[in-house]
């Protein structure tokens, strides 16, 4: 049973437009959520996170929204740039336990 | 270096052989995680260390897999009698005491022929 789901395996967006990546989870006990970006042949790189007590966190072009009642979070990238093309993983964490990752969404930003 | 390092970056071995994968976490990070990532999937949790002890090893697939962290810093993931299905990228991550964020190493790509 997948506790963290990313139902879109891929997404293509025009440069300058908004990219929206979605993530759903099933375990209401998760305390913390993170987004990672991964380029080929590299390890995942931390991007942005949000605590379960918040509903929004913003860092430059990246904003994460959390809807606890819907068990849904999303990552918004505005404006999208070609260098944002990568695989994005959503991860969830329960304090003192391990992290659970989604299967990833491949974002392609077209020039 | 400032980041998590993993060696080797690539390992090719034959079915039935023994392999060791090494992870050097960020200095001072007490928590260390091992993950396995297959093509098209997210990182799959294997084991989590807090200091020298394994706090959670529920992700290890079977008793051919074992990991140690004897001094609370460097960790070694050991795989005995490797099988072709063990082929994957093995990722290590570490986390400090005052943060909930993990930082990943570049991974070791293991290929079992």
Boltz contact constraints between the chains, C-beta under 6 A:
constraints:
  - contact:
      token1: [A, 32]
      token2: [B, 100]
      max_distance: 6.0
  - contact:
      token1: [A, 42]
      token2: [B, 106]
      max_distance: 6.0
  - contact:
      token1: [A, 43]
      token2: [B, 91]
      max_distance: 6.0
  - contact:
      token1: [A, 43]
      token2: [B, 104]
      max_distance: 6.0
  - contact:
      token1: [A, 43]
      token2: [B, 105]
      max_distance: 6.0
  - contact:
      token1: [A, 43]
      token2: [B, 106]
      max_distance: 6.0
  - contact:
      token1: [A, 43]
      token2: [B, 107]
      max_distance: 6.0
  - contact:
      token1: [A, 44]
      token2: [B, 104]
      max_distance: 6.0
  - contact:
      token1: [A, 46]
      token2: [B, 101]
      max_distance: 6.0
  - contact:
      token1: [A, 89]
      token2: [B, 42]
      max_distance: 6.0
  - contact:
      token1: [A, 98]
      token2: [B, 45]
      max_distance: 6.0
  - contact:
      token1: [A, 98]
      token2: [B, 48]
      max_distance: 6.0
  - contact:
      token1: [A, 98]
      token2: [B, 56]
      max_distance: 6.0
  - contact:
      token1: [A, 101]
      token2: [B, 42]
      max_distance: 6.0
  - contact:
      token1: [A, 101]
      token2: [B, 43]
      max_distance: 6.0
  - contact:
      token1: [A, 102]
      token2: [B, 42]
      max_distance: 6.0
  - contact:
      token1: [A, 103]
      token2: [B, 41]
      max_distance: 6.0
  - contact:
      token1: [A, 103]
      token2: [B, 42]
      max_distance: 6.0
  - contact:
      token1: [A, 104]
      token2: [B, 42]
      max_distance: 6.0
